[in-house]
Amino acid sequence: MRVTKKAEERRNEILDVADELFGQKGFDGTSTNDILEKVGIARGTLYHHFKSKEDIMDALIERYSIRLLETAQKIAADKSIPVVDRIIRVVMSLNISGGSSQEMMEHIHRPQNALMHQKIQKVIINGVPPILTGIIREGIEQGLFSTPYPYECMEMVVAYTNTVFDGDMVNMTNEERASRIKAFIFNVERLLGVESGSLMYMMKMFDSGNKLESRDDLCITE
């Protein structure tokens, strides 16, 4: 007896299988026939949901993007977290670690999936600055920051952290990375119009392998 599945269920099944195959063989190494055989459907069924393999990839990018942006938005909306800590947590949430999210990002960062990586970067650079801008405006109202360009500041922060601190984009020694981090914080302080050295506690956060701790734990003893 032929099993008939709802359109959304079938679409997600195709995406799940494609995600698995792209992870194993890469986007270029996976054919539509591979997907058809794994899902167990006819070619016409596949093309009813997706126009091409590239269309499948775009749908996966959208799925990843929703997860990334929903996490960032949830952090940004949590008023129980101090403004500066919220900014840090949003930025660091883009470098996902742990569980299935870790596997997802490792999958995207594989050389054979460079196009997927590029598309995710585009989503981040376009989607995250507006989220951060809301936090910056809140900080301006509280007298924490002073900048006439909150969106542009956050665009610079996101673009820099997701290129220079992306291991696939820039190769650095540990010493070079430490210098970049220090320079990054130095310049963020000036972008936001805060006192020099006031954000240097962020250094420990970077050194902790992206494991976020409390602000008190991150403070540097003078």
Contacts in CASP RR format, 6 or more apart in sequence:
PFRMAT RR
TARGET T0000
AUTHOR 0000-0000-0000
METHOD contacts of the structure
MODEL  1
MRVTKKAEERRNEILDVADELFGQKGFDGTSTNDILEKVGIARGTLYHHF
KSKEDIMDALIERYSIRLLETAQKIAADKSIPVVDRIIRVVMSLNISGGS
SQEMMEHIHRPQNALMHQKIQKVIINGVPPILTGIIREGIEQGLFSTPYP
YECMEMVVAYTNTVFDGDMVNMTNEERASRIKAFIFNVERLLGVESGSLM
YMMKMFDSGNKLESRDDLCITE
5 13 0 8 1.000
7 49 0 8 1.000
10 41 0 8 1.000
10 45 0 8 1.000
10 49 0 8 1.000
11 49 0 8 1.000
11 50 0 8 1.000
11 59 0 8 1.000
13 39 0 8 1.000
14 35 0 8 1.000
14 39 0 8 1.000
14 41 0 8 1.000
14 46 0 8 1.000
14 49 0 8 1.000
14 50 0 8 1.000
14 56 0 8 1.000
15 56 0 8 1.000
15 59 0 8 1.000
15 60 0 8 1.000
15 63 0 8 1.000
17 35 0 8 1.000
17 38 0 8 1.000
17 39 0 8 1.000
18 30 0 8 1.000
18 35 0 8 1.000
18 53 0 8 1.000
18 56 0 8 1.000
18 57 0 8 1.000
18 60 0 8 1.000
19 60 0 8 1.000
19 107 0 8 1.000
20 38 0 8 1.000
21 30 0 8 1.000
21 34 0 8 1.000
21 35 0 8 1.000
21 38 0 8 1.000
22 30 0 8 1.000
22 57 0 8 1.000
22 60 0 8 1.000
22 107 0 8 1.000
22 113 0 8 1.000
22 116 0 8 1.000
23 107 0 8 1.000
23 110 0 8 1.000
23 113 0 8 1.000
24 30 0 8 1.000
25 34 0 8 1.000
25 112 0 8 1.000
26 110 0 8 1.000
26 112 0 8 1.000
26 113 0 8 1.000
27 53 0 8 1.000
27 57 0 8 1.000
27 112 0 8 1.000
27 113 0 8 1.000
27 115 0 8 1.000
27 116 0 8 1.000
28 112 0 8 1.000
29 112 0 8 1.000
30 53 0 8 1.000
31 53 0 8 1.000
32 43 0 8 1.000
32 46 0 8 1.000
32 52 0 8 1.000
32 53 0 8 1.000
35 46 0 8 1.000
35 53 0 8 1.000
35 56 0 8 1.000
36 42 0 8 1.000
36 43 0 8 1.000
36 46 0 8 1.000
39 46 0 8 1.000
50 56 0 8 1.000
50 59 0 8 1.000
57 115 0 8 1.000
57 116 0 8 1.000
57 119 0 8 1.000
58 119 0 8 1.000
60 116 0 8 1.000
61 116 0 8 1.000
61 119 0 8 1.000
61 120 0 8 1.000
61 123 0 8 1.000
64 104 0 8 1.000
64 108 0 8 1.000
64 120 0 8 1.000
64 123 0 8 1.000
65 120 0 8 1.000
65 123 0 8 1.000
67 101 0 8 1.000
67 104 0 8 1.000
68 93 0 8 1.000
68 94 0 8 1.000
68 96 0 8 1.000
68 120 0 8 1.000
68 123 0 8 1.000
68 124 0 8 1.000
69 123 0 8 1.000
69 127 0 8 1.000
69 128 0 8 1.000
69 131 0 8 1.000
71 93 0 8 1.000
71 96 0 8 1.000
72 90 0 8 1.000
72 93 0 8 1.000
72 94 0 8 1.000
72 128 0 8 1.000
72 131 0 8 1.000
73 131 0 8 1.000
75 81 0 8 1.000
75 86 0 8 1.000
75 89 0 8 1.000
75 90 0 8 1.000
75 93 0 8 1.000
76 86 0 8 1.000
76 90 0 8 1.000
76 131 0 8 1.000
76 132 0 8 1.000
76 134 0 8 1.000
76 135 0 8 1.000
78 86 0 8 1.000
81 89 0 8 1.000
82 215 0 8 1.000
83 135 0 8 1.000
83 138 0 8 1.000
83 139 0 8 1.000
83 142 0 8 1.000
83 144 0 8 1.000
84 144 0 8 1.000
84 199 0 8 1.000
84 215 0 8 1.000
85 215 0 8 1.000
86 135 0 8 1.000
87 132 0 8 1.000
87 135 0 8 1.000
87 136 0 8 1.000
88 202 0 8 1.000
88 205 0 8 1.000
88 212 0 8 1.000
89 212 0 8 1.000
90 128 0 8 1.000
90 131 0 8 1.000
90 132 0 8 1.000
90 135 0 8 1.000
91 128 0 8 1.000
91 132 0 8 1.000
91 157 0 8 1.000
91 158 0 8 1.000
91 161 0 8 1.000
92 205 0 8 1.000
92 210 0 8 1.000
92 212 0 8 1.000
94 124 0 8 1.000
94 128 0 8 1.000
94 158 0 8 1.000
94 161 0 8 1.000
94 162 0 8 1.000
95 105 0 8 1.000
95 165 0 8 1.000
95 210 0 8 1.000
96 102 0 8 1.000
96 104 0 8 1.000
96 105 0 8 1.000
97 105 0 8 1.000
97 209 0 8 1.000
97 210 0 8 1.000
97 211 0 8 1.000
107 113 0 8 1.000
108 116 0 8 1.000
108 117 0 8 1.000
108 120 0 8 1.000
109 117 0 8 1.000
109 167 0 8 1.000
109 168 0 8 1.000
117 168 0 8 1.000
121 162 0 8 1.000
121 163 0 8 1.000
121 166 0 8 1.000
124 158 0 8 1.000
124 162 0 8 1.000
125 155 0 8 1.000
125 158 0 8 1.000
125 159 0 8 1.000
125 162 0 8 1.000
128 154 0 8 1.000
128 158 0 8 1.000
129 151 0 8 1.000
129 154 0 8 1.000
129 155 0 8 1.000
129 157 0 8 1.000
129 158 0 8 1.000
130 151 0 8 1.000
132 154 0 8 1.000
132 157 0 8 1.000
132 158 0 8 1.000
133 150 0 8 1.000
133 151 0 8 1.000
133 154 0 8 1.000
134 150 0 8 1.000
136 145 0 8 1.000
136 147 0 8 1.000
136 150 0 8 1.000
136 153 0 8 1.000
136 154 0 8 1.000
136 192 0 8 1.000
137 150 0 8 1.000
139 145 0 8 1.000
140 146 0 8 1.000
140 147 0 8 1.000
140 150 0 8 1.000
144 194 0 8 1.000
145 192 0 8 1.000
145 193 0 8 1.000
145 194 0 8 1.000
146 192 0 8 1.000
146 193 0 8 1.000
146 194 0 8 1.000
147 153 0 8 1.000
147 191 0 8 1.000
147 192 0 8 1.000
147 193 0 8 1.000
153 191 0 8 1.000
153 192 0 8 1.000
156 191 0 8 1.000
157 188 0 8 1.000
157 191 0 8 1.000
160 184 0 8 1.000
161 184 0 8 1.000
163 169 0 8 1.000
163 170 0 8 1.000
164 170 0 8 1.000
164 180 0 8 1.000
164 184 0 8 1.000
165 177 0 8 1.000
165 180 0 8 1.000
172 180 0 8 1.000
181 202 0 8 1.000
181 203 0 8 1.000
181 206 0 8 1.000
182 200 0 8 1.000
182 203 0 8 1.000
185 197 0 8 1.000
185 199 0 8 1.000
185 200 0 8 1.000
185 202 0 8 1.000
185 203 0 8 1.000
186 196 0 8 1.000
186 197 0 8 1.000
188 199 0 8 1.000
189 195 0 8 1.000
189 196 0 8 1.000
189 197 0 8 1.000
189 198 0 8 1.000
189 199 0 8 1.000
200 220 0 8 1.000
201 215 0 8 1.000
201 218 0 8 1.000
201 219 0 8 1.000
201 220 0 8 1.000
202 218 0 8 1.000
203 220 0 8 1.000
204 213 0 8 1.000
204 217 0 8 1.000
204 218 0 8 1.000
204 220 0 8 1.000
205 212 0 8 1.000
205 213 0 8 1.000
205 218 0 8 1.000
END
